[in-house]
Amino acid sequence: MKVDDAAGVEAGKEMEKDSESNKPSSAQNNPDARSVQRTKSFTFRAPQEQFTIQDFQLGKIYGVGSYSKVVRARKKDTGIVYALKIMDKKFITKENKTSLVKLERVVLDQLDHPGIVRLFFTFQDSQSLYMALESCEGGELFDQITRKGRLTEDEARFYAAEVVNALEYIHNIGLIHRDIKPENLLLTAEGHIKVADFGSVKPTKDGQVSFLPTLPSDDKACTFVGTAAYVPPEVLNSSPATFGNDIWALGCTLYQMLSGSSPFKDASEWLIFQKIIARDLIFPDYFSEEAKDLTDKLLHTDPAQRLGAGPQGYVALKIHPFFSGVDWDNIRSQTPPKLALETGATEGHELYHAHDGNGSTRSSEASGPVPRLASIDSFDSRWQQFLDPGECVVMISTLKKLQKLSSRKMQLILTDKPKLICVDPAKTQKVNTYGMDNQNYLSIVVTSPTNFKITTPKKVMCFEDAKQRAWQWKEAIEGLQKQ
Ligand SMILES: Nc1ncnc2c1ncn2[C@@H]1O[C@H](COP(=O)(O)OP(=O)(O)OP(=O)(O)O)[C@@H](O)[C@H]1O
């Protein structure tokens, strides 16, 4: 057996291994865990099945994560649709993600709440691990904010209340999610919230989730788990994670729902962190007093004082005037806001200026019919080096560059120069820049919502955008060429 194959087998065994734990059985503390039979060996509620990928009819790609791909998949015999999370065993082993994958599997298995994505079963083959998740057909809350520009206070209240309801459950069983953000808040076809992505979860010492794998320490200085724009100031100062992390991220998410963008945004992670540490928070005029007050209290600098994490816990959070009228006991039977469906059209445009090298940054500005930035936190400081002073990023995404027999991850950056920069994230010295004037004529052809081709005088490049923004890339490029 080759070393790589052996590694793949290990990843599979590790994810499904009956785990020994010296923790008490969660069935004693958690009524939801009673359905799991706890004899000598532990049985997962979501079983490991003997299915193969051929048992499923695969549909669109919902999205691509750092070590997985999530695909809509209909089980051929039952007709039931799942979101199939597919992970490459060799990649997981190579990247040392085995214990994190197992953690996510064990945690999802024991979570039982209508506001959290459900894991139904797992299976594997020689190459991949598969998790069959509840399919969230309404997409990400992030896309609702992008499509609507910003949400009304009623809409934001509805979503925030459902997130609070799920977070209360998550915290009560002793878990810190650590990556709450609009991209990880998925929606059902009806429009109810489902918290997803437990890949960064941190179990607390006296939590109720059992059979946890041993994890590598992440408490090292200079590293943080989560997403730059939603990370609380104390985590940047290397304090250990607390429930207050998720409350801060909830505050950022509420702000983003109401305003259209996250409260601490800038052109690089470093600049975002400066804003977070300085708590450089500006409320738009149209926020109601209740919305301002709640956001302000969720974004308290002291994690222990954040509403919900403070001494009165969730009671204090739920009675905040912003939530007046919310029927907390019947929250999942309320009618959700109408979902904004995907359209080719885009509104608004935000530009993010490059740092000018003198320590000052210029602010963002709005103009022109060019698409909105996908997500400012996708602009990380690594890409800054490719911009000239004052140059603005119009669109940026990690895409797949498709070649004849293979594909590779690429960072595509469109700037207002206009210029298209294509960087291999694994080797940032490998960068190609394409001008877009008459001599360097560049054209773009969309072949599907996910795929597009870029033709330059010297080559044709095929890209796949898992977030289905092929039309947005075309509009943005052609918009700049017309200017
Ligand atoms: N149950 C689901 N139903 C529908 N779409 C989903 C579901 N789970 C995940 N997705 C989509 O698939 C994308 C990839 O999910 P995945 O969990 O692999 O990684 P991620 O959370 O985006 O990234 P990372 O692993 O880097 O944190 C998500 O952004 C989301 O849009």
The ligand as an ORCA input file, in Angstrom:
! r2SCAN-3c Opt
* xyz 0 1
  N     -26.259     21.875      4.272
  C     -25.989     22.697      3.275
  N     -26.943     23.027      2.378
  C     -26.671     23.887      1.363
  N     -25.469     24.453      1.162
  C     -24.484     24.149      2.017
  C     -24.687     23.253      3.108
  N     -23.521     23.169      3.796
  C     -22.642     23.952      3.171
  N     -23.213     24.544      2.094
  C     -22.560     25.481      1.164
  O     -21.330     24.931      0.772
  C     -20.267     25.843      1.024
  C     -19.047     25.040      1.482
  O     -19.304     24.515      2.756
  P     -18.203     23.886      3.666
  O     -18.815     23.497      4.956
  O     -17.496     22.853      2.877
  O     -17.117     24.979      3.841
  P     -17.149     26.488      4.306
  O     -17.921     26.581      5.536
  O     -17.600     27.408      3.219
  O     -15.630     26.788      4.419
  P     -14.519     26.359      5.430
  O     -14.464     24.880      5.466
  O     -13.349     26.942      4.764
  O     -14.901     27.005      6.723
  C     -20.800     26.810      2.090
  O     -20.261     28.082      1.913
  C     -22.294     26.802      1.865
  O     -22.690     27.851      1.012
*
